[in-house]
Amino acid sequence: MSTSADNDIVSLNFHYHNVGNKNILFMIEISKDKKVSDLEEKVRKKLGLINHNNFFCQIYPTEKSIQSEDRIFSYFNEMSNDEDCIHIQILS
């Protein structure tokens, strides 16, 4: 996870295992003040058909479910040098 100089934007790495049995890895940058639902919408635009909410599971720095109504900073608030880590697993 990397953040910009103003500490507002976070870069999150995603992992998705699709029905075609392929691993898809990608990164999305978003303001930490946005809601998780805004992040879900960005993922839907990238991947297409995901019809339910709460389809994220935080992997790094700790493993836990991510709720749509929460703010992104409640999960990813600290700066660190972990750009190569998977932060979020997309549940199917």
C-alpha positions in Angstrom: 0.0 0.0 0.0 1.4 3.3 -0.9 0.1 6.8 -0.2 0.6 10.1 -1.9 2.5 13.0 -0.3 -0.7 14.5 1.1 -1.7 11.1 2.7 -5.2 11.2 1.2 -4.8 8.7 -1.7 -4.1 5.0 -1.1 -3.0 2.4 -3.7 -4.5 -1.0 -2.9 -3.6 -4.3 -4.5 -6.4 -6.7 -5.3 -6.5 -10.4 -6.0 -9.5 -12.1 -7.7 -9.8 -15.8 -8.7 -12.4 -15.8 -11.5 -14.6 -18.6 -12.6 -12.2 -19.3 -15.5 -9.8 -20.4 -12.7 -7.4 -17.5 -13.5 -5.8 -15.2 -10.9 -6.4 -11.6 -11.6 -4.1 -9.0 -9.9 -4.7 -5.2 -10.2 -4.3 -2.0 -8.3 -6.7 0.9 -7.6 -5.9 4.3 -6.2 -8.6 6.0 -4.2 -9.0 8.6 -1.4 -9.0 7.1 2.1 -11.9 9.4 2.9 -14.2 7.6 0.4 -16.5 4.8 1.5 -15.8 1.1 0.7 -18.9 1.2 -1.5 -17.0 3.7 -3.7 -14.2 1.2 -4.0 -16.6 -1.6 -4.8 -18.0 0.5 -7.6 -14.5 1.0 -9.1 -13.9 -2.8 -8.9 -17.3 -3.4 -10.6 -16.3 -1.1 -13.5 -13.0 -3.0 -13.9 -14.2 -6.6 -13.5 -17.9 -6.4 -14.5 -20.5 -8.7 -13.0 -20.3 -8.6 -9.2 -23.9 -8.3 -8.0 -23.5 -8.2 -4.2 -22.1 -5.9 -1.6 -19.4 -6.7 1.0 -17.4 -8.8 -1.5 -14.0 -7.8 -0.1 -11.8 -9.5 2.5 -8.9 -7.5 3.8 -5.8 -9.7 3.6 -3.0 -7.3 4.6 -2.1 -6.0 7.2 -4.7 -8.2 8.9 -7.4 -10.6 7.6 -11.0 -9.4 8.1 -14.2 -8.7 6.3 -14.7 -5.2 4.8 -18.1 -3.5 5.1 -19.5 -1.4 2.3 -20.6 1.4 4.7 -17.2 2.0 6.3 -14.6 4.5 5.2 -11.5 3.2 3.6 -9.2 4.8 6.2 -10.8 2.5 8.9 -9.0 -0.4 7.2 -6.0 1.3 5.5 -4.9 4.3 7.4 -1.2 3.8 8.1 1.6 4.4 5.6 3.9 1.6 4.9 6.3 0.1 2.3 4.2 -2.9 1.3 3.5 -2.2 -2.3 4.0 -5.8 -3.3 1.4 -7.2 -0.8 -2.1 -8.1 -1.7 -4.4 -5.9 0.4 -7.8 -7.1 -0.6 -9.2 -10.5 -1.8 -12.3 -10.2 -3.9 -14.9 -12.9 -2.8 -17.0 -14.5 -5.5 
